[in-house]
Structure formats: structure tokens, C-alpha cells
Amino acid sequence: MRMDKCAGTVLTLLCVVVLSPTRAAHAVYPRIRLSHKELWQLNRSWVFQGHGASLQPQTMLLDEGHQRLYVGAKNTLFSLSLDRVNTDPREIQWASTDSQIEECLMKGREKPECANYVKVLQKYNQTHLLVCGTGAFNPVCGLARVGHTGQDRQFALEEDSVMSGRGRCPYNPNSPVTSTLAGGELYIGLYTDYWENDGALCRLNDQTHTRTERNDRQQLSEPKFVGSTIIPDNDDRDDDKVYFFFTELESDVEGAKKAVYTHVGRVCANDQGGQRMLVNRWSSFLKTRLICSVAGPNGIDTHFDDLEDVFVLNNKDGKNPEIFGLFSTTSAVFKGYAVCVYQMDDIRAAFNGPYAYREKPEHHWTPQEDRVPYPRPGSCASKVNGGGFASSKEFPDEVLRFARSHPVMYRSILPQHRRPVLLQTEPGSRKLTQIAVDRVQAQDGHYHVLYIGTDDSVVLKVITIYNKDTDTTEEVLLEELQVFKEPAAIREIIISPKRQQLYVGSEVGVAQVRLHQCDLYGSECADCCLARDPYCAWDGITCSRFYPAGVYPKSRRFRRQDVRHGNAVQLCNGLQIDDGQWERAEERLAYGVESNSTLLECVPRSLQARVLWFLQKGEDKQEVRGDERVVVTSHGLLLLRLRASDAGVYVCQTVEHGYVHTLLRVSLRVLPGERVESATRGPNDAVAATTCQHHRPPSPPTGRGSVGPRALPPPPLPLPSSSLPGSHSRMWYKDFLQLIGYGNAQRVEEYCERVWCSDKKRKKAKRKYAAAAAGERRGKGKADENSHRAPRHTVDT
């Protein structure tokens, strides 16, 4: 380590420890934070990274029947195992030809754009997938054979099925697209042209191509397509609707600037268009606005208008799913994200309500008050609607004319409880990109577990708890999981409730993450209950997966779980601060140097716990509060300018939902400054080198919990005179490090400068230490050498 690095490390440590505040009350911290390395070590995550090249996955498809995950990427279609995505991968190479690339370059495109990016991936039937790619700005589609269930070794592109993908896939790899496939028909929202001027909602089959009107800004105005799904209204399949979620750019009333709005559009799945007008056009297209806002002062709401992602959480019959939307703000000043939940009853009510009307684009929307023709425009030709029309082609012209001129509904759709279930409004925070939701049954009801992807490879695991009595919603951030080593925006999240797995895609790979790991919360009842994870419960022995009664008859009946309140005091017979718990806590020994500073580290397992410090001298116990000389940090207790009176037993406790847990008792011994001064006068170069090599700041908490002073293990007794410089005892190195620990930063920097910034001294220290270590090894037996080998210290040039 060079001098500048060593000095920077020391100064950074002091700045972070002194200036970093304790956890703010308004900040949302995860209870557990796990790095990519920790997920791997815990055997909770597996990552597929292809063959070293950037995957750049564009879309993913879960196939539970074949037990495979299909990933459409750059020039390749992958088939991955649902058990372990990084084992038994298969692939179909589908790159653009040289002539296609050359033609693409001739059109002025960059070479990376001229690859074939798979953007559309749907299950065509039981044995084939529909695959469409950008094809070097010349879209192409084909069928990939996957075989019947049990024939999963089949994975190949049917060469004779390859055809033009125009209208089925965008030209540009960065163009937004959404699709769903049912009954052999592809419903898709995309830009159909090279220059991305024609945004359309389409349906394609072997015979027809139905779409929205061209150049009709009432229907679509610069859309960004986000999601789509088919949702039945009832048991009559002819009445099924296809819903599209997208944003649009619309001019404001003055026409001066454009604003972003999120809309949900709807068409009938069996819509055939009109016979004389609206030929090959939707006769049932309607849209209305999705509102996600927070009420502000003076009645002015803060709107989250830009839809980033949408997730449809289906129920058993599929008729009334819950729609989760992840929104962001469009303001250049205020940045934030919100999750809003919408009920199908509210969505259907808006589409069954009044139509919107405005005379000119710069006018306000008003409810349509004229007579509405029969059958109601936007309805389907079905038995539920009277059965008088076999097809939309039989609808009267006045119905089609009204539908074309009134595509917008007057009523907007408000979210459940009229506000978001989750908010992130801290400035400078990470961006949220994707969302997936699991419905989990706990002992006290059902909960939604939200998995939210970010732009820096992190997945946030969140639950939201609604309190009906107070009409408030509580957000509980359970875990923060870094699923990829490199920071990259998460583009896809697919959840498998059946397998209890999450599949996450980004440009650096595809990750598989287990939804829960209950034993990670701790080995006590209180740890498990305080976690408030609906997947987990205390079973009397350990924190394990919670199963509803009757699901697993052999599961243990003794269960403790309280997701709503996390009341470990009541459930686990937890006691407040008691002498027994106080005395049973882990004990550590630490040394400090008078007039210097030292850090007593104590990082709780839960980042949501509040840390309290107490000083015990004899029978007297008093809480340690921060002042100009004592700083309570997120790493522990920082004592500045130590005094002899600071010696004593320091007790670290955490408080979480009323439950008090004693983590650590640190016995601090303060050594006189004169003694240390004499020990360091005329410094031994090798000792100073060792000091600089090991003097490092404390690592930030991972959330898994670590307690104790950040230093090498202290000696069991006060420093003997034989441990002072001049003695050849190896223990002196550790003793010296313990003394200097978090002491005077300037003193440590001086040692670093003297040792590391002189080649002559550096080489001399290295030879001197190596000779001493070799002499000690020669005087001991082989067994003693293996068990008591001195640590090696190398010089970093």
C-alpha cells in the first residue's frame, strides 16, 4: 500500500465515521442486505453469464411444463434449466447475415445495432415457441421447436418457418414492445416502421391483421409500450378483453408543451373490425388514464405519471387479477418512484362509464352527453351482450363511427386506497426498473411480497401492510439483494411461486434467486418474528418456511409469526433489559490509547434495529449518549480523545419493535499515552510496515450482523514488558496493532510514509521481517509450525 492510499484510507475512515449520521427516521433500510458474494456463499443465487460475451437479454419466458427458462438475447435464444440456470444451458444461434449487416450499415446504423436482438418470445403451442428478432433493422420471425413435455432435449429453429417479422417485431433493438399470444393470435404493441413514427396496437394471425388507426393521435400519441395481458370478464370466451398498458406524450391545454400520461387500452379479443368502415381496424378500442398520485398541501397532488413496469397478479379464476404498476415522476426537479395497485372492478367501471369529448385538442375533456348507440361502442360481439351480432363486422355504422371518434373514457382509474402502496422519494436514490409480486399466505392473512429491480443490480424485497383503522400503509423492506456482481440495470423479473424462485435478467446475465432463506434471520424466536417475513415462522426449533394449516400435515404445529406487528415480546416471551440477558451476552476485550480515539464496533443483524450503548462500572449502569467527544455511528461507538475514566464495560443493545436484545459486552482498557509514546519512539520499520498494512477502516455492515471492536484479537492480559519493542515475541505485533487500532490518524500516516515511500526502507523491512520469521520457524517443530505459523506480510508496490 502506498502512502497516498494509506493516508486516504485513514482520512476516509474518520470522515465516514464522524460525519455519517445514524439511521434517519424517514429513511427506509432493509432488514437484511446481502451482496452478490454473500448470496453465492449462502447457495441462494445462481447466475448464467453465457460464454463471456454480453448477453443483453431482451425478453424472457417461463415454461413450467418443460422446466425451462427461455431467454431472447443478442443473436441467440437460450434455454436454461429452472433448477439451476447455470447448468445444462442450450442455445440457438440466430445472428444476422453478413449481407444484412452490410445493408444495415449502409442505412447509417452502428454495427452493434445491426445484430439480431430477440424482442418477441411467446409460447406458440405445446411444442413450439414464436420467436421474433430485429434482424439488423429488418425484423424476422420463426418457430423454435422445444418438443413435448419430456422431450426437452429438442431445441432448434425450424428453418422453413422463418418469415418477415414486420408488424410482429420492432426494427430498433431499443424500441419498446409488449406482446401476448392466445389461440394462435399475437396481440402486440410496437412501432411498425423503420423511423418509429407509427406506434400501433395489433393482432396478427394467419389470415388477418387488425390494428389501431394510423396517424390518429386520439388513439395513440407517441406511445411507450409497457405491458399487455388477456383478462376474461366472465365465462363467455367471446367476451374476453385484451388490455395494453402504455404511456403517451400529449400536449397540454395550451398546446405549449407535452406531458407524459399512463393509459390502459382495451380491445375485444374477437374484434374483427368493420365491414365498410374500420376495415382491419379495431372497432372496440378504448383507453383511459391510470392515476398514481399522492395528495399534497392545498389540494395539489404529486403525480407519478411515467409507467416503468406493470405486473398482473392473477387469482384462481383469472377474472379479477390485481394490477401492480411501477411509476416514476417526470419532473426535472423532483425525482421519485411509486407502486400503485388497481382492482379490475375499478378498471371495468371506468370503461363502462361516460366517454370523453373535446371539441379541439387544446380544449378540456368533458363527459360525452349525446346519445350512445347500441350495442355500446367498445363492447364485444358475444352472448353476454345480447348475442344479436355474430361478429363486429355486423355492427351498425353509427356504432363504428362513434367508436372511432370517442376512444377516450372520461373517468380515470384510481389506485386501491386512493394512493400508492410504496413510495421512494429520496433525492439521489437508485432508479427502480422492474416489478414482480407474489401473494403469500401467512398466519394472520395474505400479504403481497414485492420484488423490485433497480438500475444497479439490486432486487428489493418489500411487503406493504394496510391498516384499515388508521387508513395508512406501512412499507417493510425485508431484504436488499445484489444479484449481479457488476452494477447493471435489471430489465426483466419473472417469478415462479411454484418453485419459490425469482429469475432476473440484465445485460450481464440471468440470475436465479430463492425467494426466501428463513434461517438467515437468526437462531432465536425473536429474530424470526422480528423479521416479519410472511414466508417464515418460528417452529419451536428454528426459523423455517411457514406452511398454512393442512398443506403439510407433518409440519410442526408450534409456530410463531406476526407479520403485521412483529411483536416478538409477546410471541417469544421476550424480556426487556434484564440482568440475565445482560450477563449472557458475548464478551470482548479492547484497548484504547489515552488522548487518542477508538471505535467499539457493534453492527446488529437487522439494519432496522436501533442501537443503544450503556457503560457499566461496578453496579452502576448508564446509557452512553453522543456529545462532542462521543459519536454514535452506524458502525459502533466512536470515542474521541480517550480519558482514563472512559475505561469500563460497554454494553451494546438493540431495540426493534419493543424487543431489547443485548449483543455484546466490550471491556475497554485505556492505556497511558506516555507508555505508548515510549513504545513507538524510534519505530521499528517492520512493525510500522505491519501497522500500515493492517490499519484499515471497518467494512460497512452487510446486514448479516457483526459485533465487536474492529481490530485484531486483543491479548488476554495487559501488555507485559516482554511485549515492548526490543523483545522478539511475535505477540508484540498484535499488541501494537491493538494499541494503535483507531488511534491518532496522523501518527499512522507518518509510519506509512516512513516505511512505504522509501524503496530502501521497504526492502530493508521486508528482509528483516522475513529473516526473523525464518529464525523462529527453524526453532520449532513441524507440528508447532503448522499450528502457530506467524502471519505473512507482503509489501504492495
Sequence and secondary structure as in RCSB ss.txt:
>XXXX:A:sequence
MRMDKCAGTVLTLLCVVVLSPTRAAHAVYPRIRLSHKELWQLNRSWVFQGHGASLQPQTMLLDEGHQRLYVGAKN
TLFSLSLDRVNTDPREIQWASTDSQIEECLMKGREKPECANYVKVLQKYNQTHLLVCGTGAFNPVCGLARVGHTG
QDRQFALEEDSVMSGRGRCPYNPNSPVTSTLAGGELYIGLYTDYWENDGALCRLNDQTHTRTERNDRQQLSEPKF
VGSTIIPDNDDRDDDKVYFFFTELESDVEGAKKAVYTHVGRVCANDQGGQRMLVNRWSSFLKTRLICSVAGPNGI
DTHFDDLEDVFVLNNKDGKNPEIFGLFSTTSAVFKGYAVCVYQMDDIRAAFNGPYAYREKPEHHWTPQEDRVPYP
RPGSCASKVNGGGFASSKEFPDEVLRFARSHPVMYRSILPQHRRPVLLQTEPGSRKLTQIAVDRVQAQDGHYHVL
YIGTDDSVVLKVITIYNKDTDTTEEVLLEELQVFKEPAAIREIIISPKRQQLYVGSEVGVAQVRLHQCDLYGSEC
ADCCLARDPYCAWDGITCSRFYPAGVYPKSRRFRRQDVRHGNAVQLCNGLQIDDGQWERAEERLAYGVESNSTLL
ECVPRSLQARVLWFLQKGEDKQEVRGDERVVVTSHGLLLLRLRASDAGVYVCQTVEHGYVHTLLRVSLRVLPGER
VESATRGPNDAVAATTCQHHRPPSPPTGRGSVGPRALPPPPLPLPSSSLPGSHSRMWYKDFLQLIGYGNAQRVEE
YCERVWCSDKKRKKAKRKYAAAAAGERRGKGKADENSHRAPRHTVDT
>XXXX:A:secstr
  HHHHHHHHHHHHHHHHH     TT    SEEE HHHHHHTT EEEE TTSS     EEEEETTTTEEEEE BS
EEEEEESS TTSS EEEE    HHHHHHHHHTT  GGGGS BEEEEEE SSSEEEEEE TTTS EEEEEE  STT
 TT  EEEEEEEEE BTTB SSTTS  EEEEETTEEEEEEE STTS  EEEEEE SS EEE  TT TTT SS EE
EEEEEE SSS GGG EEEEEEEEEEE TTSSSEEEEEEEEEEETT    SSSSTTB SS EEEEB  EE  GGG 
 EE  EEEEEEEE  SSSSS EEEEEEE   SS   EEEEEEEHHHHHHHHTS BEE SSTTS  EE  S   SS
 TT  SSTTTTS  SSGGGS HHHHHHHHH  BBSS B  GGGS SEEE  TT   EEEEEEEEEEETTEEEEEE
EEEETTSEEEEEEEEEETTTTEEEEEEEEEEE SSS   EEEEEEETTTTEEEEEETTEEEEEES  GGGG SSH
HHHHHH  TTEEE SSSEEE   TTTSTTS S  B  TTT  HHHHTT  SS HHHHHHSEEEEEEEETTS EEE
EEE S TTSEEEEEEEETTEEEE    SSEEE SSEEEE S  GGG EEEEEEEEETTEEEEEEEEEEEEE HHH
HHHHHSS  HHHHHHHHHH        SS EES SSS   SSS  GGGSTT   THHHHHHHHHHTT  HHHHHH
HHHHHHT HHHHHHHHHHHHHHHHHHHHTS HHHHHHS         
